[in-house]
Each structure stands twice: as structure tokens, then as C-alpha cells.
Amino acid sequence: MHKIAVQEGLDRIGEYLAARGYQVEKIGFDAASQVKDKDYDAIVLSGINDNFLGVCDTVTRAPVIIATGMTEEMIYQQLEKRLQ
């Protein structure tokens, strides 16, 4: 089971992914400090703050998906592709 960090405010996405077998953990808006030293397979962020992507790239090797403009199914498909 893949462990996915989902930023707060993206509850529908978290529920959608959990229903499809992912282990989902909610993280706050201070994503960089919350993913550091954690073993996430992927991270889903809202994209409200562009700096999250840059910070997460330096803190974790897990794929980061910015949810802006994406449906739950699109995010799911991205995870399926990236986590094969």
C-alpha cells in the first residue's frame, strides 16, 4: 500500500485516494517541515503557494503532484503512473 501525503483542504482528493487503496495522511500548509524525514511515496499539494514545490523537491524524493486544475481521477491516474 502506497503512503500518500495530501495537503489539508484537499479532503475530497484524500477520500478518493483512500477509497482506491492508498494510505492517506493529511499534512498542513507547512508541507516542507511535515514531509521532511517521512517516508511518503507521493505528495499532493494544492498549489496555492508555488514555493511548496521547490521546497519539497529539496526535502523529499517523492513525486509531488500539484492539484490545481485536476480532478480526483486525474490525480489518481498520475499516482498510478508515477508509482509503478
C-alpha positions as CSV (number, residue, x, y, z in Angstrom):
1,M,0.0,0.0,0.0
2,H,1.4,3.4,-1.0
3,K,1.6,6.1,1.6
4,I,0.4,9.5,0.2
5,A,0.6,12.9,1.9
6,V,-2.3,15.1,1.0
7,Q,-2.4,18.8,2.0
8,E,-5.3,19.9,4.2
9,G,-8.1,21.4,2.2
10,L,-7.9,18.6,-0.4
11,D,-10.2,16.3,1.6
12,R,-12.1,15.1,-1.4
13,I,-8.9,14.0,-3.0
14,G,-7.7,12.3,0.1
15,E,-11.0,10.4,0.4
16,Y,-11.0,9.4,-3.3
17,L,-7.4,8.0,-3.0
18,A,-8.2,6.2,0.3
19,A,-11.2,4.5,-1.4
20,R,-8.8,3.3,-4.0
21,G,-6.4,1.6,-1.6
22,Y,-3.9,4.4,-0.8
23,Q,-2.8,5.1,2.8
24,V,-3.5,8.8,3.0
25,E,-2.1,11.2,5.6
26,K,-3.2,14.8,5.9
27,I,-0.5,17.4,6.1
28,G,-0.8,21.1,6.8
29,F,0.1,24.1,4.8
30,D,3.7,24.0,6.1
31,A,4.3,21.0,3.9
32,A,8.1,21.2,3.8
33,S,8.5,20.6,7.5
34,Q,5.9,17.9,7.6
35,V,7.3,15.7,4.8
36,K,11.0,16.0,5.8
37,D,12.3,12.7,7.1
38,K,8.9,11.0,6.4
39,D,8.6,8.0,4.1
40,Y,5.9,9.2,1.7
41,D,5.5,7.6,-1.8
42,A,4.0,10.8,-3.2
43,I,2.8,14.2,-2.1
44,V,-0.4,16.0,-3.3
45,L,-0.4,19.8,-2.8
46,S,-3.0,22.4,-3.5
47,G,-0.6,24.7,-5.4
48,I,-1.7,27.8,-3.5
49,N,1.9,28.6,-2.8
50,D,4.4,28.0,-5.6
51,N,7.2,27.7,-3.1
52,F,5.9,24.3,-1.8
53,L,7.1,22.6,-4.9
54,G,10.6,24.0,-4.7
55,V,10.9,23.2,-1.0
56,C,9.6,19.7,-1.3
57,D,12.0,18.8,-4.1
58,T,14.9,19.5,-1.8
59,V,13.3,17.7,1.2
60,T,12.0,14.5,-0.4
61,R,12.5,12.4,-3.5
62,A,8.8,11.5,-3.6
63,P,6.8,12.7,-6.6
64,V,4.9,16.0,-5.9
65,I,1.6,16.5,-7.7
66,I,0.1,20.0,-7.8
67,A,-3.7,19.5,-7.7
68,T,-4.6,22.9,-9.3
69,G,-7.0,22.3,-12.2
70,M,-7.0,18.5,-11.7
71,T,-9.9,16.2,-10.9
72,E,-9.6,13.4,-8.3
73,E,-9.4,10.9,-11.2
74,M,-6.6,12.8,-12.9
75,I,-4.6,12.9,-9.7
76,Y,-5.2,9.1,-9.2
77,Q,-4.0,8.4,-12.7
78,Q,-0.9,10.5,-12.1
79,L,-0.1,8.5,-9.0
80,E,-0.8,5.2,-10.7
81,K,1.7,6.2,-13.5
82,R,4.4,7.6,-11.2
83,L,4.3,4.8,-8.6
84,Q,4.6,1.8,-10.9
